[in-house]
Each structure stands twice: as C-alpha cells, then as structure tokens.
Amino acid sequence: MHFLDDSLFPENQEKLVITAAPYGPEWEPADFPEDLPLTMDDHVRQAVDCYNAGATVLHIHVRELDGKGSKRLSRFNELLDRLRAAVPEMILQVGGSISFAPEHEGADARWLGDEARHMLAALDPAPDQVTIAINTCQMNIMELMTADDIAGTSFTRPAVAEAYREMFVPAGPAWVEEHLRRLQAAGIQPHFQLAGIPQLETVERLIRRGVYTGPLMLTWVGIGGGFDGPSPYNMMEFIRRVPDGAVLTLETLMRSVLPVNTMAIAMGLHARCGNEDTLWGKEGQKMTSVQQVEQLARIAGELGREVATGKEAFDIYKIGERYADADETLAKIGFAPNRQPGQVGFTHHS
C-alpha cells in the first residue's frame, strides 16, 4: 500500500471498520464468565452490544451448552438466522476454523475434516463472509502467551496448553481451491486470514490464475507460533506488499491487540478486537469485548477518524461484488496485470 504525504490525515482515510470477535472459542466459559457466551441468547446479546459499541463486522463461532465449541452447522444456522434479525446491518463473518477447541482433556486441538469445512458454504442463511486460511502451517497460539496472559484460565492446565501449542492449520492447495469455488458459487465473500507474506503471494497467484475473482479482503494475523509475530517490522512489510485496492485489517493477540489496533487506526487500516484475541486491557485487568470495541471507537475519535456505520461497512467491504475474470480482478485490486504473450519489461495497467 502507498502512503502519500497526506495519507495519515483522517479526512483522506476510509471510515474505520471494527471487527468484533466476541465468542472466544479457545476459552472455556469459566475463564471469563462475564463475557464468554454460552446460550444462544448470550450469543445474540454479544452481537447486539458489540454493534451498539461501534463494531460493524461480527466474527462468528458458536458454543454448545456444555461450553465446547460447536461443530454442528445447525447451531450456526440458528445463530445466523437470529443475527440477521437482531443486527441486520452487521457483516456476518463465520470463522472458517470451525472448531479448533480440544474435545476433552488431553485431546488434540484440531479443525474439522475438509468436507465438513466445505459445508460452511451451505450455511442457511448464508453469512456475508467466511474466513479462509492459506497454506498449511503451524499455529502455536501459546508461543507468545505469558504466565500473566493465562493466569486463572483453562490454559494453565498442561494438557490444554499442549493441545494448543501443537496446533496447525490445514489449508493445502486442493482444499483452498475447492473452498474458494464453493464460497463464490454460494455468493459468500472469502476473507483471507494470512500469517505472512508467503501466504499473501499464494493469494496473488490464485487471483492471477482466475481461481478467485472478487474484492480482496485481508486480515494480517500477527500471533507468532508459525505466523508473523506482532513486530512493527513484520506488520509494515506486510502492509507495504498489500495492493492499494485491498481492504486490510490487523489482528494479533493478548496485550499486543491495543497497540497494533491503534497503529491500524492511525494508518487508515481496519481493526479487530474481542475475547477471541485477548481477555485483557491493562496488565492484570480483564476487559470485555464490548469494552474493547468502545476503546477503539474512542481512540478513533481522538484521531479524528470516523467509525463506519453498518451500511458504510458493507460498501467498504464490497459485499456482493464479483469480477468477471483475472484481468478485472487484478485491475480492481491494484496488482500489476498478467504478462501477455511476447510482452517484455514491467507490466502495468494502461
């Protein structure tokens, strides 16, 4: 992305889209009972409260009444149906990592099988987005967590911590291409969750081959453990490589969430918060998802950057847009065009 002399002036930036991730599937309800939903009513209430606080994208997971992350698509359908009525102006984004919580003590934390994950394209009502991982990689979410981060939570149990330490994301080429095909056929926008530049390069190749044709919605996930860590150097190099026509959100974990989001707001990018990313505000003080959204809205206000309404977020995210082919997609997103037969030198859009 290019930054001109006036790019940090809020009047030259898109309005801020805040993504709330208030369902914390990795945690057990007892880890933060004031904020981790259990019943369906709790799930809906979280969405309404986050929307009222300023969030316009809702990152969705569902919990069963026993506290475990739900793998039943019927539960997702039920929640989506209720959310369409309760928060009609929120972008509903289903987490494609369904469901990585370990089923019982000592079990592995793992994703569902490939075909089950493809079934997210058949959710009814359909979400606006499903997040998608690119390239199988390690996802050790314990690597950056400190003793203070996990104090008093289920992660202090060695078996739980080990399950998450050894977790990886299965996202090989065949699965990715088929998943993109099904999501696009269902009119669901893929939202790419990327661990670093190699994954961004893979997304670009998918676009150049015409496997994906549509707006480019990205989240940089700086959580370490196989992903980029939340270093400003990692973050800025990723931002530099993202084309100007993409929409980029920054995500990290624990007490890095606030400073990374503050930088995102200042640079005209977009922010994500909630108990899936952190339970903490100041050191040793828990902070609810709604409080985190309110905090980002206050920071945006201090910087003079307006928070997007629901309708404005739909426009910024280009929900419902599709492009005809690879050439149009490259041009709309801001990548250089594909090389034509016999063409030499650098390619550029005329």
N, C-alpha and C positions, 0 to 999 in steps of 0.2 A: 504494500500500500504506500502511496506517495503522501508526504506531508509537506504542504506549501507553507509559506511564512505565516499565513492566517489560518492554518488548519486547527489550531488549538483554541480559536475563538468559538464560543458556543453557538453563535448565530450562524456559523458555517458548518455545523455538525448536524447529523440526523438526531432526531429526538431519541432519548435513551430507552431501550427495551430492556426491562429487568426480567430475567427468568427466575422463577421460584422453584426450588426443588425441596418441597416440604414433607416428603414421605419417607426419607431416610431408611431405605430397605436393608442397609447393612447393620443397623442398630436393632436391639431388642427394645420393646416398649418401655421396660423398666429403666432403660438408660437415660431417658428424658421423658417421663410420662406426661409432663405438662405440654409437650409439643409433638410427640410421635403418635399419629392417629392409629386407631385400632378398628373402630366400627366404620361402616360406610358413611354414616352421618358425620363422623370425625373427619373422614377424608374430604367430604364436600365442604365442611366448615373451614378446613385449612385453605382450600382453594378460594373461597369467598373472602376470607380475611386477607390472604396474600394479594388478591386483586384489589381490594379496597385500600391496601397499603401502597399500591403502585406497580405491582407485577402484572405483566400482560402476557407472559408465556408461563405455562404450568408444566413442569417436568413430572411425569406420572409414573408411579409404581403403586401397587396395591398390596395391602397386608391382610392376611387371614385373621380370624378372631383368636387363633392360638398365638398370634404375634409374628408368625413366619411370613416371609414374602410370598405372595400368591403366584402360582403358576397356572391358575385357571383363567382362561380367556373370558369365561362367563363373568368373572368378577371385574375384569377390565371393561367388558361391555356394559355392565351395570353402572360402574363409576362414570364411564364416558357419557352414558345416557343422562345421568343426573347432572353431570358437569355442564352439558350443553344447555340445560335449563337454568342452572344456578349461576354460571359465569359465561354467558353466550359470547362475550367479547374477548375472552381469553383464547390464545393459541394453545391448543391441547397437544402436548408433545409426549408421546409414550416412550419411556426408556427402553431401548432395544436390548438392554442387558438382562431381560427377564430370565430367571430371577437368580441372582448370584449368591444369596444368603445360604449358608450351610443348613441342611435339613435337621441335623441333630449334632450333639456334642461329638467332636472328633471327625465329622464328615468333611469332605472337601467342599469348598465354595466353588460352584460351577454354574455355567449357563445351561439352559435347556438345549436339547438337540437341534440340529439345523432345521428340520421340518417344522418343529414347534415354533421356532423363532420366525420362520417364514409366515406363520399363521397370523402374525401381527398385522399383515396386510389385509386380513379378512375380518378385522375387528368391526363391530357394528353397534353403534355408529362409528364411522371411521374417524380417527384422530386427524388433526391437521398435519402433524409430523410424527415420524418415528426416528429416533436416533440410530445411527449405524456406525459401527466400528470398522476400521480398515486395517488389514494386515494383522494376523495373529501375533500377539506379543504378551509379555509378562505384564501383570497388573498387580503388583505388590503394594497394596494401599497402606501397609504397615510401615513401609520404609521410612517415611517422613514423620510418622506419628511419634510424639514424645510420651513419656510417662504421664505428664500432666494432661495430654490430649485424651488418654484412655482411662484416666483415673475414675473409678466408680462406675465404669461401664462393663459390658459383657466382654469387651476386648482384653480385659485383664485376665480372662481365663485362657490359659496357654493353648488349649485346643482350638478355640475360636480365632485367636491371633494367628496361629499356624495356618489355619484354613485360608485366611485372607492373605497371608504372606506368600503362599504358594499359588495364588490365583493367576490365571492368564485369560486373555480374551481370544476366543476362537473366531477368526474372521479371514478365512482363506479366500483366494480369488474366485473359486466357483461359487461359494456361498454368497460373497458380496455381489457378484453379477446377477445371480438369481434373485437375491433380495431386492436389489435396485429395480429389477424388471417387475417384480410383483408390486412393490410400493408404487411405482409410477403407473402401472396398469390400474391400481385402485385409487389413483388421484391423491395419494398421500405423499407429502414432500419429505424426502430424506434430509435429515440434519446430521452432518458428518461430525463425529466426535474424534478428534485427532490428537495423537500422542506426540507428534513432532513432524518435522519437515519430510522425512521419508514417506509418511502416510499422506501428506499433502501432495507430494509428487505422484503417488499412486492415484489419487483422486483426479489430478490433472490428466493422467494417461487414460483413465476411464472416460473422461469428457472428450478427449481427442479422438477416441475410438467410437464415440457415439453411444457408449453404454449408459451414460447419464446425460440427459438433456433438460436442463432447467436451471433455476436460480441456485446459487451456491451459498448454502447456509453452513457455517462452520463454528465449532467450538474448539478452542485450544485448551487441552486438558493437562494442566501442569501439576501433576500429582506425584511425580517420581516413580520409582519402582518399575522401570520399563518405559515410562512416559517421561517427557521433559519434566525437570524439576521447576519450581516456581522462581527461577532466576530471571531477573530482568533481561539478561543477555539472551537466554533462550526465547523469552517472550518476544523481544523486539526483533530477533532474527525471523521468527515465525511470522510476525506481523509484516515485516518487510517483504516476505515471499508471497503473501496473500494478495491476489489481484484486487484492483480497486472496486470492482463491481460485486465482490462478495460481501456478505454480512458476517461479521466476526464477533463472537462472544468469548470472553476469557473465563476460565474455570480453574480453581485449584482447591486445596483442602485446608482444614483447620485454620490456624490464625494467620495463614497467608491469604485467606479469602478477602479480607477487607483491604489490605494494601494493593493487591492485584486488581480488585474491582475499582478502587479509587483511580488507579492508573488508566484502566479501561475507560472510565467515565471522562477523565481529562482528555484522552486522546480521540474521543469520538467513537469509541467502540462500545460494546454492549456487555452487560454484567449478569452474573448468575450467583445466587446465594441460596441458603436454606439448610435444613438439618442433614440433608444428604451430603453436603460438603463440609459443614462444620457445626458443632454444638456450641461453639464458644464465641464470646465477644472479647472483652478484656480477659487477661490471663486469670483463670480460675473462676470466671463468671459465665454461666451458660446464657445463651441468647436464643430466643425462639426464631423460627423462620420469618414470622411477621415482623418482629423487631429488626431483623437483618434487612428486610425489604425497606422498611421505614428509614433505616440508617442510610441506605444507598440513595433513597429519594432525597434525604436531607443534604447529603454530600453533593448530589447533582444540583440541587437548588443553590448551594453556596457557590458552585462553579458557574452558575447561570445557565445550565443545560436543562432543558425541559424534559420531563418524563413522558414517553409516548402514551397516548390513550390506546384502548383496545383496537379501535379502527385504524389508528396510525401504525400500530404494530403489525397488523395484517398487511398493510401497504408496504412497510419496510421489509417484511419477510417475504413479500411477493407470493403470498399463499394463493394457490390455484394457477399460477403461471407455469406454462411449459414452452419449450422452444422446439423449433422444427427439426434441428439436426445439430451435429457437432459444430459446424461453422457458426451458426447463430448463437449457440451456447458460448463458444469461445469469445465472440464479439461482445455479447451482453455482459459476461463476467469480467472481461478485461484481460484474458490471456491472449498472447500472440496467436495469429491464425496458424493452422496446419500448413506445412510446406507443400506447395503444388509441384507436380512432376516437372523436373528440369529447373526449378527455381533455385537460385543460389543466393548466398548472403543472408542477412537477417530478415525475418518475416515481420510484416506489420499490416495493420488494417488500413486500407486506403480511405 
